[in-house]
Amino acid sequence: MDGAQAPAVAGLPARTRRLHDRGREVYLVGTAHVSLESIDDVRTTVELVDPDAICVELCQGRYEAFTRPDAWRKMDVFKVIKEGKATLLLSQLIMSAFYKRIGDRLGVRPGADMLEGVRLARERDVELVLADRDVQVTLKRTWRRLGYWNKLKLISLLLTSVVTEPEVDKEAVDDLKREDRLEDVLTEFAKAFPAVKEAIIDERDVYLAQRIREAEGERVVAVVGAGHVPGIARAIHEEHPLAPLETVPDSSYWSRSLKWLVPGLIVAIIGYGFYSAGAAHSLESISIWVLANGVLAAVGAALALGHPVTVLAAFVAAPITSLNPTIAAGWVSGLVQAWVKKPTVADLEAMGEVVTAFPKGLWRNPVSRILLVVVFSNLGSTLGTFIGGSWIAARLF
């Protein structure tokens, strides 16, 4: 039934696992995305198996990012901000920088294992299957599952993991390619972020397995991260509908209600203070609200090296947008930054260099600086809401 059986082809790499699926043979090549040995494993497996199809752990977006480095020039910065995708795009840049830094130390381009699978599919003129779920869907489903504090915790972890120098060598990568070691790492990760593991690992195991099932031919080679191999092996023998995994669930009723409940409560407290403590007290509460939100949002924009006009816009917008969940302070400051320092085609083309010069590159490139303005302004405004709201309530009660 599963890949524990003896390989049908002699000489396969140790990390290639053979599975049986409805009379077909599926060969899972478990790779580390920054390992030279993984590239050799892919090449050797394909040469020995001579597959009818090759599946790779890429979605269309990541495939284009790997194969078309100039794709950044088509990005509409204003659209990214208006659709609330700045945080997602910044997260992708951070993860790309993380893999880039490790790859530089090992002399391997991140994703080279997947690109080798793509190259071999083209060379052999066999079906190429982009088997992974859209990265935007994965990130959104992950983000929706996280609570407020876990979101802050994850952002801090991502920033710390990139800014600090990772101690990674070839032995460490080879160690991580062992399934038992990866299972240990994922188990520890799941304890801290169970919702993250569910969306990033478990759901994609099922998704990848189904896409591999759909590949044509009697022999299929699938190039996937080693951490996905056990999950795919468990899921590949059953039919799984993909539609539920491709949708982004709506925010919970409590989450939607909380967005309006907090500003409503603040307005109610200020109004109650007007009747119970007088107009002067109420005006002081309003001043606290404006300063707490405005100053912290402006500080966020300044930390992102936003233009002075952008910093002023963050200060003015935050006290208002904090009372209106349909608009975020970062959206306003980000749009102002994009207007004051409108990105050029050259800036968009240079987005790839942001990863190379990370983290300083984020502040140097006008496009990525806009993303920082959006995220940092929003973080400052959110912090100001909690500080200002708590302060106002404490004064009254």
C-alpha positions in Angstrom: 0.0 0.0 0.0 2.6 2.6 0.9 6.2 3.6 0.4 7.6 1.3 3.1 7.8 -1.4 0.4 11.1 -2.1 -1.4 11.7 0.4 -4.2 10.7 -0.8 -7.6 13.7 1.0 -9.1 17.2 0.1 -8.0 19.5 2.9 -7.0 16.9 5.4 -5.8 18.1 8.0 -3.3 17.5 7.1 0.3 15.1 10.1 0.7 12.9 9.1 -2.2 9.8 7.2 -1.0 7.7 5.0 -3.3 4.0 4.8 -2.9 1.2 2.9 -4.6 -1.9 4.8 -5.7 -4.7 2.9 -7.6 -2.2 0.8 -9.5 0.2 3.7 -10.2 3.6 4.3 -8.7 4.3 7.6 -7.0 7.8 8.6 -6.0 8.0 11.3 -3.4 11.4 13.1 -3.3 11.7 14.6 0.1 13.9 17.7 -0.2 15.4 20.6 1.8 14.8 23.7 -0.2 18.4 24.9 0.3 20.4 21.7 -0.2 22.7 20.7 -3.1 22.1 17.0 -2.3 18.3 17.5 -2.8 18.9 18.8 -6.3 20.9 15.6 -7.0 18.1 13.5 -5.5 15.6 15.0 -7.8 17.8 14.5 -10.9 18.7 10.9 -10.0 15.0 10.0 -9.2 13.7 11.4 -12.5 16.5 9.7 -14.5 15.8 6.3 -12.9 12.0 6.4 -12.8 11.4 8.0 -16.2 8.1 9.5 -15.1 5.0 10.4 -17.1 4.5 13.5 -14.9 6.5 15.6 -12.5 4.8 17.4 -9.6 6.5 20.2 -7.7 5.6 22.0 -4.5 4.9 25.3 -6.2 1.8 27.3 -6.8 1.4 29.5 -9.9 2.5 32.6 -8.0 5.6 31.1 -6.6 6.4 29.5 -9.9 6.3 32.9 -11.6 8.4 34.4 -8.9 11.1 31.8 -9.5 10.9 31.7 -13.2 10.1 35.4 -13.9 12.2 37.6 -11.6 10.9 40.7 -13.3 7.3 40.0 -12.2 7.6 42.6 -9.5 7.3 45.4 -12.1 3.6 44.5 -12.7 2.7 45.0 -9.0 0.1 47.8 -8.4 1.2 49.2 -5.0 -2.0 51.2 -4.6 -4.1 48.0 -5.2 -2.0 46.1 -2.7 -2.7 48.6 0.0 -6.4 49.0 -0.8 -7.0 45.2 -0.7 -5.2 44.9 2.6 -2.4 42.7 1.2 0.6 44.7 2.5 1.1 42.5 5.5 0.9 39.3 3.4 3.4 40.7 0.9 5.8 41.8 3.6 5.6 38.3 5.2 6.5 36.8 1.9 9.5 39.1 1.6 10.6 38.1 5.1 10.4 34.4 4.4 12.2 34.8 1.1 15.0 36.6 2.8 15.2 33.9 5.4 15.6 31.2 2.8 18.0 33.4 0.8 20.3 33.9 3.8 20.5 30.2 4.5 20.9 29.5 0.7 23.8 32.0 0.5 25.6 30.2 3.4 25.2 26.8 1.6 25.8 28.0 -1.9 22.3 27.0 -3.1 19.6 29.2 -4.6 16.4 28.7 -2.5 13.9 26.6 -4.4 16.6 25.1 -6.6 15.2 21.6 -5.9 11.8 22.7 -7.3 13.3 24.4 -10.3 15.3 21.3 -11.1 11.9 19.4 -11.2 10.5 22.1 -13.6 13.6 22.0 -15.8 13.5 18.2 -16.1 9.7 18.2 -16.9 10.4 20.6 -19.8 13.5 18.7 -20.9 11.6 15.4 -21.0 8.4 17.0 -22.4 6.3 15.4 -19.6 3.4 16.9 -17.7 4.4 19.5 -15.1 2.0 19.8 -12.2 2.2 22.9 -9.9 0.8 21.0 -7.0 0.8 23.5 -4.1 -2.0 25.7 -2.9 -1.9 29.4 -3.8 0.5 31.0 -1.2 -1.9 33.9 -0.7 -4.7 31.5 0.3 -2.4 29.7 2.7 -1.2 32.9 4.4 -4.8 34.2 4.6 -6.1 31.0 6.1 -3.3 31.0 8.6 -3.8 34.7 9.5 -7.5 34.2 10.1 -6.9 31.4 12.5 -4.5 33.4 14.7 -5.7 35.4 17.7 -4.4 38.9 18.2 -1.5 38.0 20.6 -0.5 35.0 18.4 -0.3 37.4 15.4 2.1 39.6 17.3 4.1 36.6 18.5 4.4 35.2 15.0 5.4 38.6 13.5 8.1 39.0 16.2 9.3 35.5 15.5 9.6 36.1 11.8 11.4 39.4 12.2 13.8 37.9 14.8 14.6 34.9 12.6 15.7 37.0 9.7 17.5 39.9 11.5 19.5 37.5 13.6 22.2 35.4 11.8 21.1 31.8 11.5 23.6 29.1 12.5 22.9 26.7 9.7 25.4 24.4 8.0 25.1 21.5 5.6 25.0 18.9 8.4 22.0 20.8 10.0 20.1 20.8 6.7 20.8 17.1 6.2 19.6 16.4 9.7 16.4 18.3 9.0 15.7 16.2 5.9 15.3 13.1 8.1 11.5 12.6 8.6 11.8 11.8 12.3 13.7 14.9 13.0 11.3 17.0 11.0 8.4 15.5 12.8 10.0 16.5 16.1 10.4 20.1 14.8 6.9 20.3 13.6 5.5 18.9 16.8 7.3 21.6 18.8 6.1 24.2 16.3 2.5 23.0 16.6 2.6 23.5 20.4 3.3 27.2 20.0 1.3 27.8 16.8 -1.2 24.9 16.3 -3.3 27.0 13.8 -0.2 27.8 11.8 0.8 24.2 11.5 -2.7 23.2 10.5 -2.8 25.7 7.6 0.8 25.6 6.5 1.6 21.9 6.9 -1.5 19.7 7.5 -3.9 21.2 4.9 -1.1 21.4 2.3 -0.3 17.8 2.9 -3.8 16.9 1.9 -3.8 19.4 -1.0 -0.5 18.2 -2.4 -1.6 14.6 -2.1 -4.8 15.3 -4.1 -3.0 17.2 -6.8 -0.5 14.3 -7.1 -3.4 11.9 -7.4 -4.7 14.0 -10.3 -1.4 13.8 -12.3 -1.6 11.7 -15.4 0.5 8.6 -16.1 1.5 5.4 -14.5 4.6 6.8 -12.9 4.7 10.1 -11.1 7.6 11.9 -9.4 6.7 14.5 -6.8 9.3 16.9 -5.5 8.1 18.1 -2.1 9.7 19.4 1.2 10.7 16.5 3.3 8.4 17.6 6.1 5.4 17.0 3.8 6.3 13.4 2.9 4.7 11.6 5.9 1.4 13.6 5.6 1.2 13.0 1.8 1.8 9.3 2.3 -1.2 9.2 4.7 -3.5 11.3 2.5 -2.8 10.0 -1.0 -5.0 6.9 -0.8 -8.2 8.9 -0.4 -10.1 11.4 -2.5 -10.1 14.9 -1.1 -12.2 17.8 -2.5 -9.9 20.8 -3.0 -12.6 23.5 -3.0 -12.9 23.7 0.9 -9.1 24.1 1.1 -9.0 26.9 -1.6 -11.4 29.2 0.1 -10.6 31.8 2.8 -13.1 31.5 5.6 -14.9 34.5 6.8 -13.9 36.1 10.1 -15.7 34.6 13.1 -18.8 36.4 14.4 -16.9 37.3 17.6 -14.0 38.7 15.6 -16.3 40.8 13.4 -18.2 42.0 16.5 -15.1 42.9 18.4 -14.0 45.3 15.6 -17.1 47.3 16.3 -17.4 46.6 20.0 -14.1 48.2 21.0 -14.7 51.6 19.2 -18.3 51.5 20.3 -17.2 51.0 23.9 -14.7 53.8 23.7 -17.4 56.2 22.4 -19.8 55.1 25.1 -17.2 55.7 27.8 -16.4 59.1 26.5 -20.1 59.9 26.3 -20.7 58.6 29.8 -17.8 60.8 31.1 -19.5 63.8 29.6 -22.7 63.3 31.6 -21.1 62.0 34.8 -17.9 64.1 35.0 -18.5 67.1 32.8 -17.4 68.4 29.5 -13.8 69.2 30.6 -13.3 65.6 31.6 -14.7 64.4 28.3 -12.5 66.7 26.4 -9.4 65.4 28.2 -10.5 61.8 27.3 -10.8 62.8 23.7 -7.3 64.3 23.9 -5.9 61.1 25.3 -7.5 59.1 22.6 -6.1 61.4 19.8 -2.6 61.5 21.3 -2.3 57.8 22.1 -3.5 56.7 18.6 -1.9 59.5 16.7 1.5 59.5 18.3 2.0 55.8 18.2 0.8 55.5 14.6 3.1 58.4 13.7 6.0 56.7 15.5 5.3 53.6 13.4 5.4 55.5 10.2 8.6 57.3 11.3 10.2 54.0 12.1 9.4 52.9 8.6 11.3 56.0 7.4 8.1 57.4 6.0 8.0 60.9 4.5 7.2 63.7 7.0 3.8 64.2 5.3 3.2 60.4 5.7 4.0 60.7 9.5 1.6 63.6 9.8 -1.1 61.6 7.9 -0.7 58.7 10.3 -1.1 61.0 13.2 -4.3 62.6 11.8 -5.8 59.3 10.5 -5.2 56.9 13.4 -7.7 58.5 16.0 -10.4 58.4 13.3 -9.7 55.1 11.7 -9.5 53.4 15.1 -13.2 54.1 15.5 -14.0 52.9 12.0 -13.0 49.2 11.4 -13.6 49.5 7.6 -10.5 51.7 7.3 -7.0 51.2 8.7 -4.5 53.9 9.6 -1.8 52.1 7.7 -3.9 52.2 4.6 -4.1 56.0 4.7 -0.4 56.5 5.6 0.6 53.9 3.0 -1.4 55.6 0.2 0.1 59.0 1.2 3.6 57.5 1.2 2.9 56.0 -2.3 1.6 59.4 -3.5 4.5 61.5 -2.0 7.2 59.0 -3.1 5.6 57.4 -6.1 7.5 54.2 -7.0 9.1 54.0 -10.4 9.4 51.0 -12.7 13.0 50.8 -11.6 11.9 50.6 -7.9 9.6 47.7 -8.7 12.3 45.9 -10.7 14.7 46.2 -7.8 12.3 44.5 -5.4 14.3 41.3 -5.8 17.3 43.1 -4.3 15.3 43.8 -1.1 15.7 40.1 -0.2 19.4 40.2 -1.1 20.1 43.2 1.2 17.7 42.2 3.9 16.8 43.7 6.4 18.2 47.0 5.4 16.9 46.6 1.9 13.3 47.0 3.2 14.0 50.6 4.1 16.0 51.4 1.0 13.5 50.4 -1.6 10.6 52.8 -1.9 8.1 50.0 -2.6 9.0 47.9 0.4 9.2 51.0 2.5 5.5 51.6 1.7 4.7 48.2 3.0 6.6 48.9 6.2 4.7 52.2 6.6 1.4 50.3 6.3 2.3 47.6 8.8 4.1 49.8 11.4 1.4 52.4 11.3 -1.3 49.8 11.9 0.7 48.3 14.7 1.1 51.7 16.3 -2.6 52.5 15.9 -3.6 49.2 17.4 -1.3 49.7 20.4 -2.7 53.2 20.8 -6.2 51.9 20.9 -5.5 49.6 23.8 -3.4 52.2 25.7 -5.8 55.1 25.0 -8.9 53.1 25.7 -7.5 51.6 29.0 -6.4 55.1 30.1 -9.8 56.7 29.4 -11.6 53.9 31.2 -9.2 54.0 34.2 -9.8 57.8 34.6 -13.5 57.4 34.7 -14.0 54.2 36.7 
